[in-house]
Amino acid sequence: MRSLWLGCLFVFVLATRSVVAADPIEISEPESDARIRSIRSHVQVTGEQMTPGGGGKVIPLKLSLDAQYRFLERRLSGAGRDAETLRSVRLYRFANSEIEVTPADAPAGAPPKKSTLKLPETKHLIVAQGRREGPFLYSATATLTFDQLDLIRTPGDSLALLGFLPREAVNVGDTWKPESWAVQMVSGLEAMLKGEITCKLEESTDAIARITFTGSAEGATVGATSGIQLVGELTFDRLQKLVSKARIKQTEKRSVGAVSPGFEVTANVVIERSLAEETNDAKLLSDSAVADIPVEPAPEMQFLRFESWGLRFYHDRNWHQFHQTKETAIFRLMEQGSLVAQVNVSPIPAAVVGSHTPEDQFLADIRQSLGKKLKAVKSTEQLPARNATDRRYLLRVIIEGEADGVPMTWHYYLCAAPTGQQVAFVFAIETKQLEKFGNRDQTIVRLLEFVTTRQAQK
């Protein structure tokens, strides 16, 4: 009788465990959860970079990147629906990227070209605002440079991955497909033609739930076609109610574009998240500290800053920094995947203090530079000062002409400080793009600041 009772009890226990194991579980980080997370992220990228060469050729370069990040993050109320429900503010403690590039045909043992990007040794308050094409990152305290934005914009962003969590309670073995906006947001495609991710709850205990995901996406970024494969897993801490770890492998093949090289690379990303301790840094993300962050960023918060040669100017994010040498910086304007214009920025020899290069000399230099491309000088004008304290000299010359059979318009600017420091801007626009281009040249030039002075002529 006792053995029969024990046997029945054993069956009851097994049945109870089976019911508990089959109970669906909630796996979510609600928008209202304002707890501060401590984030550690490590990104490693290997593969090839395809750089345009002469005659339509492409030069392959071996690429290796190692980047590490440390920041605190807290959720903010969303700015809308879907991707826009994901919004946070981050306090970066550390961001550093080391890049090595070697020609594919370089001799064995040839040293790679190395470069390092890092945020300055200050605490950077960055807002991450969810958008379909990836988190929109901007500084709440200072304008970012193009390189700084490029540094902190990473594959497998920790905020974007929250879009992979199930919308309903799930059981072990269940699968689900995140919405298209979540797939696009994680892949970082500006325009997604197709994409699908399948997630699965592989296991669950009282402490953790482990989710795997795999899938792909196709589309374009800044006019370059891209194909992406994604595979990875998320660990959800059921006690702390947060994603505590993520591993992502992202393989991308991107064509050469108008503003970026092509890639055939694999990125491996490891993200660790935990609740932050009470520190002075954490206080910088308190309710009162973030209360003034607007739901929508002001236009000036969205601009990027260029600073070199003792000058500084600001531009919107449709201008992409294409190339820079010691003497010239080249930016290209992209809209909806199409190239609209290009601007070359170059410092020129300083003039006598209180003076500038004479207008007739500037025109002569333009004629010499364009040669037979120049058809007519449409206008020459000096732009008015912004205010009573603006003592800059800003001369704009509009040129009509033709390059390789294509009608072109060039906007030349001679900009001089009262100290004699000078810089030239050359905007090149296909004439048919003039209406779309509008007055974007003046937007940049009017925001020009001379920060330090070059040696003026005596």
C-alpha positions as CSV (number, residue, x, y, z in Angstrom):
1,M,0.0,0.0,0.0
2,R,2.8,2.4,0.9
3,S,4.7,1.6,-2.3
4,L,1.5,2.3,-4.3
5,W,1.0,5.6,-2.5
6,L,4.7,6.6,-3.2
7,G,4.3,5.6,-6.8
8,C,1.2,7.8,-7.2
9,L,3.1,10.7,-5.4
10,F,6.0,10.3,-7.9
11,V,3.6,10.5,-10.8
12,F,1.9,13.5,-9.3
13,V,5.3,15.3,-8.8
14,L,6.3,14.5,-12.4
15,A,3.0,15.8,-13.7
16,T,3.4,19.0,-11.6
17,R,6.9,19.6,-12.9
18,S,5.7,19.1,-16.4
19,V,3.0,21.7,-15.9
20,V,5.4,24.2,-14.4
21,A,7.9,23.6,-17.3
22,A,5.1,24.2,-19.8
23,D,3.9,27.4,-18.2
24,P,4.6,30.3,-20.7
25,I,7.1,33.0,-19.4
26,E,7.3,36.7,-20.0
27,I,10.5,37.9,-21.5
28,S,10.5,41.7,-21.8
29,E,12.1,45.0,-20.8
30,P,9.2,47.4,-20.7
31,E,9.6,51.0,-21.8
32,S,8.8,52.2,-18.3
33,D,11.8,50.3,-16.7
34,A,14.1,53.3,-15.9
35,R,16.7,51.3,-14.0
36,I,20.3,52.1,-15.1
37,R,22.2,49.4,-16.9
38,S,25.9,49.0,-17.1
39,I,26.9,47.9,-20.6
40,R,30.2,46.3,-21.8
41,S,30.5,45.7,-25.6
42,H,33.3,44.1,-27.6
43,V,33.2,44.2,-31.4
44,Q,35.6,42.3,-33.6
45,V,35.5,42.6,-37.4
46,T,37.6,40.7,-40.0
47,G,37.4,40.5,-43.8
48,E,38.1,42.6,-46.8
49,Q,37.4,46.2,-47.7
50,M,36.9,47.0,-51.4
51,T,38.2,50.5,-52.3
52,P,37.6,52.0,-55.8
53,G,40.8,52.2,-58.0
54,G,41.5,53.8,-61.3
55,G,39.7,52.6,-64.4
56,G,36.8,51.1,-62.6
57,K,39.0,48.7,-60.7
58,V,38.5,47.7,-57.1
59,I,41.4,47.3,-54.7
60,P,40.9,44.7,-52.0
61,L,42.3,45.4,-48.5
62,K,42.5,43.1,-45.6
63,L,40.6,44.6,-42.7
64,S,40.7,44.0,-39.0
65,L,38.9,46.0,-36.3
66,D,38.8,45.6,-32.6
67,A,36.5,48.0,-30.6
68,Q,35.5,48.1,-26.9
69,Y,32.8,50.2,-25.2
70,R,31.8,50.9,-21.6
71,F,28.7,52.9,-20.9
72,L,25.7,53.4,-18.6
73,E,22.3,53.3,-20.1
74,R,18.7,54.0,-19.0
75,R,15.5,53.8,-21.0
76,L,13.5,57.0,-21.8
77,S,9.9,57.2,-22.9
78,G,9.4,56.4,-26.5
79,A,9.0,58.9,-29.3
80,G,6.4,57.0,-31.3
81,R,5.5,53.5,-32.4
82,D,7.4,50.4,-33.4
83,A,11.2,51.3,-33.5
84,E,10.5,54.6,-31.9
85,T,9.4,53.0,-28.7
86,L,13.0,52.1,-28.1
87,R,14.8,55.1,-26.7
88,S,17.6,55.5,-24.2
89,V,20.3,57.9,-22.9
90,R,23.8,56.7,-22.5
91,L,26.8,57.9,-20.5
92,Y,30.0,56.7,-22.3
93,R,32.9,56.0,-20.0
94,F,35.1,54.5,-22.7
95,A,34.9,53.9,-26.5
96,N,38.0,52.8,-28.5
97,S,38.5,51.3,-31.9
98,E,41.7,50.0,-33.4
99,I,41.7,49.3,-37.1
100,E,44.4,47.5,-39.3
101,V,44.2,47.6,-43.1
102,T,46.6,45.8,-45.4
103,P,46.6,45.5,-49.2
104,A,45.5,42.0,-50.2
105,D,48.6,41.7,-52.4
106,A,51.1,43.0,-49.8
107,P,54.3,41.0,-49.3
108,A,54.2,38.5,-46.5
109,G,55.2,40.3,-43.2
110,A,54.3,43.7,-44.5
111,P,53.1,45.9,-41.6
112,P,49.4,47.0,-41.8
113,K,48.3,50.6,-41.8
114,K,47.0,51.2,-38.3
115,S,44.5,53.8,-37.0
116,T,42.8,54.4,-33.7
117,L,39.5,56.1,-33.0
118,K,38.3,57.1,-29.5
119,L,36.1,59.5,-27.7
120,P,37.9,62.3,-25.9
121,E,38.5,61.9,-22.2
122,T,35.2,63.4,-21.2
123,K,31.9,61.9,-20.2
124,H,29.7,61.8,-23.3
125,L,25.9,61.9,-22.8
126,I,24.4,60.2,-25.9
127,V,20.8,59.7,-26.8
128,A,19.9,56.6,-28.8
129,Q,16.6,57.1,-30.5
130,G,15.0,54.1,-32.2
131,R,14.5,54.3,-36.0
132,R,13.9,51.6,-38.6
133,E,17.3,52.2,-40.1
134,G,19.1,51.8,-36.8
135,P,19.4,53.9,-33.6
136,F,19.8,57.6,-34.2
137,L,22.6,58.7,-32.0
138,Y,23.2,62.3,-31.0
139,S,24.9,64.1,-28.1
140,A,22.7,65.9,-25.6
141,T,25.6,68.1,-24.6
142,A,28.0,68.7,-27.6
143,T,27.9,68.2,-31.4
144,L,29.5,64.9,-32.5
145,T,32.1,64.7,-35.3
146,F,31.6,62.3,-38.2
147,D,34.4,60.0,-36.8
148,Q,32.9,60.0,-33.3
149,L,29.5,59.0,-34.6
150,D,31.1,56.3,-36.8
151,L,32.8,55.0,-33.7
152,I,29.8,54.5,-31.5
153,R,27.5,53.3,-34.2
154,T,28.1,49.5,-34.0
155,P,26.5,46.3,-35.3
156,G,24.3,44.5,-32.9
157,D,23.4,47.7,-30.9
158,S,22.2,46.7,-27.4
159,L,19.0,48.9,-27.6
160,A,18.0,47.5,-31.0
161,L,18.3,43.9,-29.9
162,L,15.4,44.5,-27.5
163,G,13.2,44.4,-30.6
164,F,13.9,40.6,-30.8
165,L,12.2,39.8,-27.5
166,P,8.8,38.1,-27.8
167,R,5.7,40.2,-27.7
168,E,3.8,37.5,-25.8
169,A,4.6,34.9,-23.2
170,V,6.4,31.8,-24.7
171,N,7.2,28.2,-23.8
172,V,10.5,26.4,-24.3
173,G,10.7,25.4,-27.9
174,D,8.4,28.1,-29.2
175,T,9.6,30.2,-32.1
176,W,8.6,33.7,-33.3
177,K,9.5,36.2,-35.9
178,P,10.3,39.8,-34.9
179,E,8.6,42.5,-36.9
180,S,10.3,43.9,-40.0
181,W,11.2,47.2,-38.2
182,A,13.2,45.2,-35.6
183,V,15.1,43.2,-38.3
184,Q,16.0,46.4,-40.2
185,M,16.9,48.3,-37.0
186,V,19.4,45.6,-35.9
187,S,20.9,45.2,-39.4
188,G,21.3,48.9,-39.9
189,L,20.0,49.1,-43.4
190,E,18.6,52.4,-44.5
191,A,16.3,50.7,-47.0
192,M,15.4,47.0,-46.5
193,L,14.0,45.1,-49.5
194,K,13.4,41.9,-47.5
195,G,14.5,40.5,-44.2
196,E,13.4,37.9,-41.7
197,I,14.7,36.6,-38.4
198,T,13.5,33.5,-36.5
199,C,13.9,33.5,-32.7
200,K,13.5,30.4,-30.5
201,L,13.3,29.9,-26.7
202,E,15.9,27.2,-26.3
203,E,15.8,26.7,-22.5
204,S,14.4,28.3,-19.4
205,T,15.2,27.9,-15.7
206,D,14.1,29.9,-12.7
207,A,17.2,32.1,-13.3
208,I,17.6,32.5,-17.0
209,A,16.0,32.1,-20.4
210,R,18.1,31.5,-23.5
211,I,17.0,32.7,-26.9
212,T,18.7,31.9,-30.2
213,F,18.0,33.8,-33.5
214,T,19.0,33.4,-37.1
215,G,18.1,35.1,-40.4
216,S,19.0,37.6,-43.1
217,A,18.3,40.9,-44.6
218,E,18.8,42.6,-47.9
219,G,18.7,46.3,-48.9
220,A,20.9,49.3,-49.2
221,T,22.8,51.8,-47.1
222,V,23.9,55.2,-48.5
223,G,23.2,53.9,-52.0
224,A,25.3,50.7,-51.7
225,T,23.5,47.4,-51.9
226,S,24.0,45.1,-48.9
227,G,23.3,41.5,-47.9
228,I,23.4,40.6,-44.2
229,Q,23.3,37.2,-42.4
230,L,22.6,37.2,-38.6
231,V,23.0,34.5,-36.0
232,G,23.2,34.8,-32.3
233,E,21.7,34.3,-28.9
234,L,20.3,36.4,-26.0
235,T,20.4,35.4,-22.3
236,F,17.6,36.9,-20.3
237,D,18.0,37.2,-16.5
238,R,14.6,36.3,-15.1
239,L,15.5,37.5,-11.6
240,Q,16.7,40.9,-12.7
241,K,14.3,41.0,-15.7
242,L,16.8,42.2,-18.3
243,V,18.8,40.9,-21.2
244,S,22.1,40.1,-19.4
245,K,24.2,38.9,-22.4
246,A,24.1,38.8,-26.2
247,R,26.3,37.2,-28.8
248,I,25.9,38.2,-32.4
249,K,27.6,37.1,-35.6
250,Q,26.9,39.4,-38.5
251,T,28.2,38.7,-41.9
252,E,27.8,41.4,-44.5
253,K,28.6,41.8,-48.2
254,R,28.2,45.4,-49.3
255,S,28.9,46.9,-52.7
256,V,31.1,49.9,-53.3
257,G,29.0,53.0,-52.9
258,A,29.3,56.7,-53.7
259,V,30.4,57.6,-50.2
260,S,31.8,54.3,-48.8
261,P,34.0,51.4,-49.8
262,G,32.6,47.9,-50.2
263,F,32.9,45.2,-47.6
264,E,32.9,41.5,-47.2
265,V,33.3,41.2,-43.4
266,T,32.2,39.2,-40.4
267,A,31.5,41.0,-37.1
268,N,31.4,39.2,-33.8
269,V,29.8,41.1,-31.0
270,V,29.6,40.3,-27.3
271,I,27.4,42.5,-25.1
272,E,27.2,42.2,-21.3
273,R,24.5,44.0,-19.4
274,S,23.9,44.3,-15.6
275,L,22.2,46.7,-13.2
276,A,24.5,49.6,-12.5
277,E,25.8,50.4,-9.0
278,E,25.0,53.7,-7.2
279,T,27.9,55.8,-8.3
280,N,28.4,59.5,-9.2
281,D,28.3,58.6,-12.9
282,A,24.9,56.9,-12.3
283,K,23.6,60.1,-10.8
284,L,24.2,61.8,-14.1
285,L,21.3,59.7,-15.4
286,S,18.9,60.4,-12.6
287,D,15.4,61.6,-13.2
288,S,16.2,65.2,-12.8
289,A,19.4,64.9,-14.9
290,V,17.5,63.6,-18.0
291,A,14.3,65.5,-17.5
292,D,15.3,68.2,-20.0
293,I,16.2,65.8,-22.8
294,P,13.6,66.5,-25.5
295,V,11.5,63.7,-27.1
296,E,12.6,65.0,-30.5
297,P,16.1,66.4,-30.9
298,A,16.5,70.0,-31.9
299,P,18.0,70.5,-35.4
300,E,21.4,71.6,-34.0
301,M,21.6,68.3,-32.0
302,Q,21.4,66.4,-35.2
303,F,24.2,68.2,-36.9
304,L,27.8,66.9,-37.1
305,R,30.9,68.9,-36.6
306,F,34.0,69.1,-38.7
307,E,37.1,70.6,-37.2
308,S,40.6,70.9,-38.7
309,W,43.2,73.5,-39.9
310,G,42.0,75.9,-37.2
311,L,38.4,76.1,-38.5
312,R,35.1,74.5,-37.6
313,F,31.8,74.1,-39.4
314,Y,28.6,72.1,-39.0
315,H,26.6,70.0,-41.5
316,D,23.6,67.8,-41.6
317,R,23.9,64.0,-41.7
318,N,23.2,63.7,-45.4
319,W,26.7,65.1,-45.9
320,H,29.1,62.1,-45.6
321,Q,32.8,62.7,-45.1
322,F,34.3,60.8,-48.0
323,H,38.0,61.5,-47.8
324,Q,40.5,63.8,-46.0
325,T,44.1,64.6,-46.5
326,K,46.3,67.3,-44.9
327,E,45.1,69.8,-47.5
328,T,41.6,68.8,-48.5
329,A,38.4,67.3,-47.0
330,I,35.8,65.9,-49.3
331,F,32.1,65.5,-48.4
332,R,29.3,64.0,-50.5
333,L,25.6,64.8,-50.2
334,M,23.4,61.7,-50.4
335,E,19.6,61.7,-50.4
336,Q,17.4,58.6,-50.7
337,G,20.4,56.6,-52.0
338,S,21.4,59.1,-54.7
339,L,24.4,61.4,-54.9
340,V,23.3,65.0,-55.0
341,A,26.5,67.1,-54.7
342,Q,30.1,67.2,-53.5
343,V,32.1,69.8,-51.7
344,N,35.9,70.1,-51.4
345,V,37.1,72.1,-48.4
346,S,40.7,73.4,-48.5
347,P,42.7,75.9,-46.4
348,I,44.5,78.4,-48.6
349,P,47.5,80.7,-47.8
350,A,46.7,83.4,-45.3
351,A,46.3,87.0,-46.4
352,V,47.5,90.2,-44.8
353,V,45.8,90.8,-41.4
354,G,42.5,92.6,-42.0
355,S,42.5,91.6,-45.7
356,H,41.8,88.6,-48.0
357,T,42.6,87.3,-51.5
358,P,41.4,89.9,-54.0
359,E,38.2,89.0,-55.9
360,D,39.9,89.2,-59.3
361,Q,42.7,86.9,-58.2
362,F,40.1,84.4,-56.9
363,L,38.2,84.5,-60.2
364,A,41.5,83.9,-62.1
365,D,42.3,80.9,-59.9
366,I,38.8,79.5,-60.6
367,R,39.3,79.9,-64.4
368,Q,42.6,78.2,-64.2
369,S,41.3,75.3,-62.1
370,L,38.2,74.6,-64.3
371,G,39.8,75.3,-67.7
372,K,37.5,74.3,-70.6
373,K,34.9,73.0,-68.2
374,L,33.9,76.7,-67.4
375,K,31.2,78.1,-69.7
376,A,30.1,81.2,-67.8
377,V,30.4,83.1,-64.5
378,K,26.8,83.4,-63.5
379,S,27.2,85.6,-60.4
380,T,29.6,87.0,-57.9
381,E,28.4,88.3,-54.5
382,Q,29.6,88.9,-51.0
383,L,27.3,87.4,-48.4
384,P,26.0,89.7,-45.7
385,A,27.2,89.4,-42.1
386,R,25.2,87.2,-39.8
387,N,25.2,89.9,-37.1
388,A,27.0,93.1,-35.9
389,T,30.0,91.1,-34.6
390,D,30.5,89.0,-37.7
391,R,33.6,90.3,-39.5
392,R,34.2,87.4,-41.8
393,Y,34.5,87.9,-45.5
394,L,32.4,85.5,-47.5
395,L,32.5,85.7,-51.3
396,R,30.4,83.3,-53.4
397,V,31.0,82.8,-57.1
398,I,28.5,80.7,-59.2
399,I,29.9,79.0,-62.3
400,E,28.1,77.2,-65.1
401,G,29.9,74.6,-67.1
402,E,30.2,71.1,-68.2
403,A,32.2,68.0,-67.2
404,D,32.4,64.9,-69.3
405,G,29.3,66.0,-71.2
406,V,27.2,66.6,-68.0
407,P,25.9,70.2,-67.3
408,M,27.4,71.3,-64.0
409,T,27.1,74.2,-61.6
410,W,29.9,75.1,-59.2
411,H,29.5,77.3,-56.1
412,Y,32.9,78.6,-55.1
413,Y,33.4,80.3,-51.7
414,L,36.3,82.4,-50.5
415,C,36.1,82.7,-46.7
416,A,38.4,84.9,-44.7
417,A,38.8,85.8,-41.0
418,P,39.8,89.3,-39.9
419,T,43.2,87.8,-39.0
420,G,43.8,86.9,-42.7
421,Q,43.2,83.2,-42.2
422,Q,41.4,81.8,-45.3
423,V,39.6,78.7,-46.5
424,A,37.9,77.8,-49.8
425,F,34.8,75.7,-50.4
426,V,34.0,74.2,-53.8
427,F,30.5,72.8,-54.2
428,A,30.0,70.7,-57.4
429,I,26.3,70.0,-58.4
430,E,24.9,68.5,-61.5
431,T,22.7,71.3,-62.9
432,K,19.6,69.1,-62.9
433,Q,20.1,68.7,-59.1
434,L,20.1,72.4,-58.3
435,E,16.4,72.5,-57.1
436,K,17.0,69.6,-54.8
437,F,20.3,71.1,-53.6
438,G,18.7,74.4,-52.6
439,N,20.8,76.6,-50.4
440,R,22.7,73.9,-48.5
441,D,26.0,75.5,-49.4
442,Q,25.1,78.7,-47.5
443,T,23.9,76.6,-44.5
444,I,27.4,75.2,-44.2
445,V,29.4,78.3,-45.0
446,R,27.4,80.6,-42.6
447,L,28.1,78.2,-39.8
448,L,31.9,78.4,-40.4
449,E,34.0,79.4,-37.4
450,F,37.7,80.3,-37.4
451,V,39.0,78.7,-34.2
452,T,42.7,79.4,-34.3
453,T,44.7,81.5,-36.7
454,R,47.3,80.5,-39.3
455,Q,50.3,82.6,-39.7
456,A,49.2,85.7,-41.7
457,Q,51.4,87.4,-44.2
458,K,53.5,90.3,-43.0
